[in-house]
Amino acid sequence: VRIRQIGGRVGETELVVAGQPTFVVGEEVVLFLDRDGSNRADQFVVNCMAAGKYSIAFDRLTGERVATRATRGLARHPMNGRTRTLRPANARPLLMQDLVRRINSAITAQGGER
């Protein structure tokens, strides 16, 4: 799978796009992806920018796998013109099993198969 994003680095020059998810080599993630429009079967974009990425880690206290939604760099621009940084309640870590349950429920609600 290839993920296309706006921005990147060439030599000493870097273009950073606010709200774009960032990745670390070897990082375990759950991504919500859309086709990127290139007609390539293996090429995608992350849906909803950074909000479409959950980083997976182990909780130090419980040892359980948890998923945390990336919200850094995201902002909400309401019609009144006041920009507010997003701090959604769902930015808190979820147990991995709860994230899987939520995904399965959403798929079922859409009439899809798991």
C-alpha positions as CSV (number, residue, x, y, z in Angstrom):
1,V,0.0,0.0,0.0
2,R,1.3,3.5,-0.9
3,I,0.0,6.6,0.9
4,R,0.2,9.9,-0.9
5,Q,0.4,13.1,1.0
6,I,1.0,16.8,0.3
7,G,4.4,18.0,1.4
8,G,7.7,16.2,2.0
9,R,11.4,16.8,2.2
10,V,14.1,17.2,-0.4
11,G,17.6,17.8,1.0
12,E,17.3,20.7,3.4
13,T,13.9,21.9,2.1
14,E,10.8,20.7,3.8
15,L,7.1,21.4,3.2
16,V,4.9,20.7,6.2
17,V,1.1,20.8,5.9
18,A,-0.8,21.5,9.1
19,G,-3.1,18.6,10.0
20,Q,-1.3,16.1,7.8
21,P,-0.5,12.8,9.6
22,T,3.1,12.0,10.2
23,F,4.6,8.6,10.3
24,V,7.7,6.9,11.8
25,V,9.4,3.9,10.3
26,G,8.2,0.8,12.1
27,E,5.2,2.5,13.7
28,E,2.1,0.4,14.1
29,V,-1.0,2.3,12.9
30,V,-4.6,1.9,11.9
31,L,-5.5,4.1,9.0
32,F,-8.8,5.1,7.4
33,L,-7.9,5.3,3.7
34,D,-9.5,6.6,0.5
35,R,-8.4,6.0,-3.1
36,D,-6.2,8.9,-4.2
37,G,-7.7,9.3,-7.7
38,S,-4.6,8.0,-9.5
39,N,-6.3,4.8,-10.7
40,R,-3.5,2.8,-9.0
41,A,-4.9,0.0,-7.0
42,D,-2.3,0.3,-4.3
43,Q,-2.2,4.1,-3.8
44,F,-4.3,5.9,-1.1
45,V,-4.7,9.1,0.9
46,V,-5.5,9.2,4.7
47,N,-9.2,10.1,5.1
48,C,-9.7,13.2,7.3
49,M,-6.0,14.0,7.3
50,A,-4.4,13.3,10.8
51,A,-7.8,12.3,12.3
52,G,-7.8,9.2,10.0
53,K,-4.7,7.8,11.8
54,Y,-4.6,5.9,15.0
55,S,-1.2,5.1,16.5
56,I,-0.9,1.8,18.3
57,A,1.1,1.3,21.4
58,F,1.2,-0.6,24.7
59,D,-0.2,1.0,27.8
60,R,2.6,1.1,30.3
61,L,0.3,0.4,33.3
62,T,-1.9,-2.3,31.9
63,G,0.2,-3.8,29.1
64,E,-2.8,-3.7,26.8
65,R,-2.6,-2.4,23.2
66,V,-4.2,1.1,22.9
67,A,-5.0,3.2,19.9
68,T,-4.6,7.0,20.0
69,R,-6.0,9.3,17.3
70,A,-3.6,11.9,16.0
71,T,-5.2,15.3,16.2
72,R,-2.1,17.6,16.4
73,G,-2.3,20.3,13.8
74,L,-6.0,20.0,13.2
75,A,-8.3,23.0,13.6
76,R,-12.0,23.7,13.1
77,H,-13.0,26.7,11.1
78,P,-16.6,27.5,11.9
79,M,-18.7,29.9,9.8
80,N,-18.2,32.8,12.3
81,G,-14.5,32.9,11.3
82,R,-13.1,31.9,14.7
83,T,-10.5,29.2,14.4
84,R,-10.4,26.7,17.2
85,T,-7.9,23.9,17.8
86,L,-9.5,20.5,17.8
87,R,-9.4,18.7,21.1
88,P,-11.9,15.9,20.6
89,A,-12.8,13.6,23.4
90,N,-11.9,10.7,21.1
91,A,-8.2,11.8,21.1
92,R,-7.9,9.8,24.3
93,P,-6.4,6.3,24.0
94,L,-8.9,3.5,23.2
95,L,-8.3,-0.1,24.0
96,M,-7.5,-1.7,20.6
97,Q,-10.4,-4.1,21.1
98,D,-12.8,-1.2,21.6
99,L,-11.5,0.5,18.4
100,V,-12.1,-2.8,16.5
101,R,-15.6,-3.0,18.0
102,R,-16.4,0.6,16.9
103,I,-15.1,-0.1,13.3
104,N,-17.1,-3.3,13.1
105,S,-20.3,-1.5,14.3
106,A,-19.8,1.3,11.8
107,I,-19.4,-1.2,9.0
108,T,-22.5,-3.1,10.0
109,A,-24.5,0.1,10.3
110,Q,-23.5,1.0,6.7
111,G,-24.7,-2.4,5.5
112,G,-21.3,-3.8,4.9
113,E,-19.6,-7.0,5.9
114,R,-16.8,-7.4,8.4
